[in-house]
């Protein structure tokens, strides 16, 4: 069993920043080209306009947690205690509360141009975080009481939200929205290791012991180990024995992870396959990771 070459976290973080810098104006143009904001989107309960409002709130939230030193730039502060459920709430409940609040913040007539807001906050986020180390800790209260993630994870999450929700908007508006393999690889490498573990459904994972070898074509490679209610996700892990190997095209795995593409369709098209000594366990990975 061979080893996988390591990656340079600084170089990859800069690539993620560059990808985010490129996707923001593309997202803004998409929002401005939407013919009917009341059309159904790729998210069943939201219109195209709702998804735009949610994205604006995402940019507000992530800017607010990295820019405490520049409060004058932000038109409103976020009182997380008034938004989030109690500290013992599950991951799914906390994200659902944030999603509902996002529509309230930007869903009225006073916020009819989320693209302008996203353009400004995208530039602000990149400027405020310029030169900071990728492992800089950042508080993210909506993921749990006292939760802290790295700046690299935050940047990867902003890229993933932009790409996936951009697709939701495009599907509803009947507009093109390609997601490139390099963009998807950056999301999977920067944010997936943290977010898969945070989103574990601990109740379903009780008594479960499975080791997945997740191989994204062109990288990254993740060792996903579920052990009796806990999950560890390690990038470029040392050789070990796995129960199930999952090989997937990067954009396909991104969309399967966010439940935008059914896994059967990814397999039927040859963009995802399972192997190893217990390949049938591949379906369990999606069942163990919660979705809001």
ABEGO torsion letter per residue (X at the ends): XBBBBBBBAAAAAAAAAAAAAAAAAAAAAAAAABABAABBBABAABBAAAAAAAAAAAAAAAAAAAAAABAAABABBBBAAAABBBAABBAAAAAAAAAAAAAAAAABAABABAAAAAAAAAAAAAAAABGBBAABBBBBAAAEBGBBBBAAAAAAAAAAAAAAAAAAAAAAAGBBBBBBAAAAAAAAAAAAAAAAAAABBAAAABGBBBBBBBBBBGOBBBBBBBBGGBBBBBBGBBBBBBABBBBBBAAAAAAAAAGABBAAAAAAAGABBBBEABAAAAAAAAAABBBX
